[in-house]
Amino acid sequence: MDLKSIIADSLNQSYSAEEYQNILSTFAEEGKTSGQQNEDLIYYTKLNAQRSKRIGKTAVIDNKLEEKVRALPKQVWLLITETWCGDAANSVPLISKLADLNPQIELRIVLRDDNLDLMDQFLTKGGRSIPKLIALDEDLNVQFDWGPRPKEAQEMYWNWREREDREPYKEFQVTLQKWYNQNKSQAVQDEISELVIVRG
């Protein structure tokens, strides 16, 4: 199957931002998670539901990026994620806010483990890392993709992975979250701003 067919199939089982937020909130309330059910992923889903709401309310969009996004032609932004993904909790609410700036941008969200054919077209160093944002034109041609983390956060992650004496992921995740809190979504905005090209 070619990439456009894979993308079209995924769009057929995608959610709006509001539908996805409802899924996240419902899972958090019911003690569930998307994908495989285990205590850690359920814990992160609950944490992410709170975090997503907070970031959605407090994130401030940079003026330059806002101008660029408002000037974009019709696009679909296809976002791959899972409810337990901590990086997604920090970037999905911002991406949703960006899409809301322009009525010509339709944000659609899919769950990674239900869309592995799509995920496998957008690997990070061979891994199925999420979230992954894929911007598509009207003919489903890829305009750009971004994710799973801002470059600085990704470097932190690779450095942690390569250490033989690394702390458990739960401890590293706290360090990573502190970075996100201090950065206030600026790195995500800067990187998406570089990728967004307004042709006119």
Secondary structure by P-SEA (a helix, b strand, c coil): ccaaaaaaaaaaacccaaaaaaaaaaaaaaccccccccaaaaaaaaaaaaaaaaaaacbbbbaaaaaaaaaccbbbbbbbbccccccccccaaaaaaaaaccccbbbbbbbccccaaaaaaccccccccccbbbbbccccccccccccccaaaaaaaaaaaaccccccaaaaaaaaaaaaaaacaaaaaaaaaaaccccc
